[in-house]
Amino acid sequence: MLERVKKRINALIWGIESVNCAECGSRVSPARAIWSGRDAYCSIAHEFRDRDFVGRAAMASEAQDRTSVIRSAPAPVYRQAA
């Protein structure tokens, strides 16, 4: 019952019930997803792995700075199907 309510609230607020992680493809609630532009991720590690173009791991201070930026950024708004 509670799961059904969560899905309906997500659909009402976000326009969708769940999103897929851009890195691994797992289903994530839009409210719990880490948003980077239009891409959603299930964890910060997956967001870094997908965005790490140089091939090196992010430094701890960079990770903390990036996390605060991601958390403060507004999530994208999706149009609902008619």
C-alpha positions as semicolon CSV with decimal commas, in nm:
position;residue;x (nm);y (nm);z (nm)
1;M;0,000;0,000;0,000
2;L;0,274;0,246;0,097
3;E;0,472;0,160;-0,216
4;R;0,169;0,241;-0,431
5;V;0,128;0,576;-0,256
6;K;0,497;0,659;-0,314
7;K;0,463;0,581;-0,684
8;R;0,155;0,801;-0,718
9;I;0,322;1,090;-0,536
10;N;0,631;1,058;-0,758
11;A;0,406;1,059;-1,065
12;L;0,222;1,364;-0,935
13;I;0,532;1,567;-0,842
14;W;0,790;1,450;-1,098
15;G;0,561;1,333;-1,378
16;I;0,717;0,984;-1,369
17;E;0,718;0,697;-1,118
18;S;1,086;0,605;-1,152
19;V;1,398;0,680;-1,354
20;N;1,680;0,455;-1,472
21;C;2,038;0,511;-1,363
22;A;2,243;0,631;-1,663
23;E;2,539;0,414;-1,553
24;C;2,391;0,079;-1,442
25;G;2,027;0,100;-1,554
26;S;1,871;0,025;-1,214
27;R;1,536;0,186;-1,131
28;V;1,549;0,476;-0,884
29;S;1,285;0,702;-0,735
30;P;1,317;1,050;-0,892
31;A;1,330;1,204;-0,544
32;R;1,629;0,986;-0,443
33;A;1,815;1,006;-0,775
34;I;2,134;1,210;-0,814
35;W;2,066;1,447;-1,104
36;S;2,339;1,573;-1,336
37;G;2,181;1,771;-1,616
38;R;1,914;1,548;-1,767
39;D;2,083;1,226;-1,647
40;A;1,980;1,050;-1,326
41;Y;2,212;0,827;-1,123
42;C;2,148;0,588;-0,834
43;S;2,464;0,696;-0,649
44;I;2,732;0,963;-0,653
45;A;2,990;0,697;-0,741
46;H;2,801;0,614;-1,061
47;E;2,772;0,982;-1,150
48;F;3,149;1,027;-1,108
49;R;3,228;0,710;-1,301
50;D;3,012;0,824;-1,593
51;R;3,149;1,182;-1,590
52;D;3,517;1,096;-1,533
53;F;3,651;1,169;-1,883
54;V;4,018;1,174;-1,781
55;G;4,018;0,818;-1,647
56;R;4,119;0,901;-1,292
57;A;3,926;0,885;-0,967
58;A;3,797;1,213;-0,827
59;M;3,981;1,358;-0,531
60;A;3,794;1,363;-0,197
61;S;3,768;1,743;-0,192
62;E;3,640;1,746;-0,551
63;A;3,384;1,481;-0,460
64;Q;3,260;1,683;-0,163
65;D;3,239;2,004;-0,369
66;R;3,056;1,824;-0,650
67;T;2,815;1,662;-0,403
68;S;2,711;1,997;-0,258
69;V;2,653;2,135;-0,609
70;I;2,444;1,832;-0,711
71;R;2,232;1,842;-0,394
72;S;2,158;2,213;-0,430
73;A;2,073;2,200;-0,803
74;P;1,704;2,177;-0,891
75;A;1,587;1,860;-1,060
76;P;1,456;1,881;-1,418
77;V;1,084;1,907;-1,482
78;Y;0,925;1,654;-1,715
79;R;0,607;1,707;-1,910
80;Q;0,326;1,468;-1,836
81;A;0,180;1,262;-2,118
82;A;-0,160;1,383;-2,229
